[in-house]
């Protein structure tokens, strides 16, 4: 049963014209909903399907990833022709998502930046070095070493499993309710500590107060067994050949089962949203002001 946190769109082409309608997709995404495209497949040919092998991932990395701007491909364990084939597959997915978002979210298109494409070959549950990195626990995305500051995290997922395995997610509650549950228990931001973490190279830029709060929120959720079990949530199975999109810094999510997925990340400036007031950045700022004045 799909609740109002998941919105189904019946599109079957990445370059489908006329799908922006009256910006309904933007409105749904900015409310933290997941857009689900049951018929939007990303077909692989036989040679590409042969690349779906966890042995091709560098053992030190979780995933293979492409920075489409620089062309740098990381996380591939082999140096032969398969490396180029993986690069081409991942880039093809990046291009497909760009075509889709230009039509679905035209107001965002010029502002989306820092594209990172990820090929996830490990079966969920086989690569989780710690509870903090265990994405089978409900969480919102926050990057410990790459502060996002005034940027949103928009992600486009596609299940490319060739054996019929679904990707099972749990999707949680509205961000405002989630933040209210934990915010009072999160330690206050310390600018000097943020400065030091950047200075010694732990973070690639200085953590803002927002980054600080989001990292703590991410950890509090994952460490809270009661919330994981009893927090508002629903389960949904994304079958092979389906696509889903969300602001993963806003929609609580957990990936429970599945293997073989493509995922495209974009960053979007808060100010490029139709309503920046709905961003986690602004929700947290308002709740902090109400808490601490
Ligand atoms: Fe996540």
Boltz pocket constraint, residues with backbone or C-beta under 6 A from the ligand:
constraints:
  - pocket:
      binder: B
      contacts: [[A, 135], [A, 139], [A, 140], [A, 141], [A, 248], [A, 253]]
      max_distance: 6.0
